[in-house]
Amino acid sequence: MTTRRLALIFAAASLAAGCATPSTPVSVADTIARDPQLSTLSALVRKAGMGDMLSAAGPYTVFAPTNEAFQAVPAKTMDELAADPAKLKAVLAYHVLPGKVTAEQVRNQDVKTAQGASVSLSKAGSYVTVEDAVVQTADVAASNGVVHTIDRVLMPPRR
């Protein structure tokens, strides 16, 4: 292959890469659905009927437990949630904050969730926690908020 031909191929590839449209953020619900490590959460959001809420204007902050986090929940608890849609919705809404809170904006404070109870947010250096869960991936942008993956499933206080 000649140098000129290689240069043309490189130029065409560079031009094509430059023309690619950057992916635009999608809703919180779609952001969760697109992440393979959040497939359990995505299925539960649909089962609880929360997809419309998390697709609405918002903004929302979702502390999204990973599949691994759901695997750590006792099977009996997961069975109870599967059998009681209202309880499932309450648990999932406990992971949602009305408003957009990025990791940089987190302050050591209690904040009210969409479920109605409060969670404790903390930040130490670059580490962010919500209750006893650690944020693993912060600030996944969505068109109507932000998603932070966490390593535990949060359970709302019993009333």
C-alpha positions in Angstrom: 0.0 0.0 0.0 1.3 3.4 -0.9 1.8 6.2 1.7 -0.7 8.3 -0.2 -3.3 5.5 0.0 -2.7 5.0 3.7 -3.0 8.8 4.3 -6.4 8.8 2.5 -7.7 5.9 4.5 -6.5 7.6 7.7 -8.1 10.9 6.7 -11.4 9.2 5.8 -11.4 7.3 9.2 -10.7 10.5 11.1 -13.4 12.4 9.2 -15.9 9.6 9.9 -15.0 9.6 13.6 -15.3 13.4 13.8 -18.8 13.2 12.2 -20.2 10.7 14.6 -22.8 12.3 16.8 -22.0 12.1 20.5 -24.5 10.1 22.5 -27.0 12.4 24.1 -28.2 11.6 27.6 -31.4 9.6 28.0 -33.8 9.5 30.9 -32.8 8.1 34.2 -35.0 5.0 33.5 -33.2 4.5 30.1 -29.8 5.1 31.6 -30.5 2.3 34.2 -31.9 0.0 31.5 -28.7 0.5 29.3 -26.3 -0.6 32.0 -25.8 -4.4 32.1 -24.7 -4.2 35.8 -28.1 -2.6 36.6 -30.3 -5.1 34.9 -31.9 -6.3 38.2 -32.7 -2.8 39.2 -34.1 -2.1 35.7 -36.4 -5.1 35.9 -37.6 -4.1 39.4 -38.3 -0.5 38.3 -40.5 -1.9 35.5 -42.2 -4.3 37.9 -42.9 -1.6 40.4 -44.3 0.7 37.7 -41.7 3.4 38.3 -40.5 3.6 34.7 -42.8 6.5 33.9 -41.7 8.5 36.9 -38.0 8.0 36.2 -38.7 9.0 32.5 -40.5 12.2 33.5 -39.0 15.7 33.6 -37.5 15.3 37.1 -34.7 16.0 37.9 -33.9 12.9 39.9 -30.8 11.5 41.6 -30.9 7.7 41.7 -28.6 5.7 43.9 -28.7 2.5 41.8 -27.8 -0.8 43.4 -25.8 -3.1 41.1 -26.8 -6.7 40.3 -24.2 -7.8 42.8 -25.8 -5.6 45.5 -29.2 -7.3 44.8 -27.5 -10.8 45.0 -26.4 -9.9 48.6 -30.0 -9.4 49.7 -31.5 -12.5 51.4 -33.7 -14.5 49.1 -36.6 -14.3 51.5 -36.5 -10.5 51.4 -36.4 -10.5 47.6 -39.4 -12.9 47.6 -41.3 -10.6 49.9 -40.6 -7.6 47.6 -41.7 -9.6 44.6 -44.9 -10.5 46.2 -45.8 -7.0 47.4 -45.6 -4.3 44.7 -46.2 -1.5 47.1 -43.3 -2.6 49.3 -41.1 -3.0 46.3 -42.0 0.5 45.1 -41.2 1.9 48.6 -37.8 0.3 48.6 -36.9 1.5 45.1 -38.3 5.0 45.8 -35.9 5.1 48.9 -33.1 5.1 46.4 -34.4 8.2 44.6 -33.9 11.8 45.5 -36.0 14.6 44.0 -33.5 16.9 42.4 -30.1 16.4 40.8 -27.2 15.9 43.2 -23.8 15.2 41.7 -21.0 13.7 43.7 -19.3 17.1 43.9 -22.5 18.6 45.4 -22.8 15.9 48.1 -22.5 17.3 51.7 -22.7 15.5 54.9 -26.4 15.7 55.6 -29.7 13.9 55.7 -31.9 14.4 52.6 -35.5 13.3 51.9 -36.1 10.6 49.4 -39.0 10.1 46.9 -40.2 7.4 49.4 -40.6 10.0 52.1 -37.9 8.9 54.6 -34.5 10.5 54.7 -31.1 9.1 53.9 -27.7 10.1 55.2 -25.3 11.4 52.5 -21.6 11.6 53.3 -18.5 12.6 51.5 -14.9 12.1 52.5 -12.4 13.2 49.8 -13.6 11.5 46.7 -15.6 8.8 48.5 -19.4 9.3 48.6 -21.8 7.2 50.7 -25.5 7.0 51.1 -26.4 5.3 54.4 -24.0 2.4 54.5 -23.6 2.0 50.7 -20.6 3.3 48.8 -20.9 5.0 45.5 -19.0 2.9 43.0 -19.6 5.0 39.8 -20.7 8.5 40.3 -22.4 11.1 38.0 -23.7 9.0 35.1 -25.6 11.7 33.3 -29.2 11.4 32.3 -31.5 13.9 30.5 -33.6 14.2 33.7 -31.0 13.8 36.4 -28.1 11.7 37.5 -27.4 8.0 38.4 -24.8 6.8 40.9 -24.2 3.1 41.2 -23.9 1.8 44.8 -22.7 -1.5 46.3 -25.8 -2.2 48.6 -29.5 -2.2 48.5 -30.9 0.4 50.9 -34.0 -0.6 53.0 -36.2 2.2 54.2 -36.9 2.4 58.0 -40.0 0.5 59.2 -42.9 2.7 60.1 
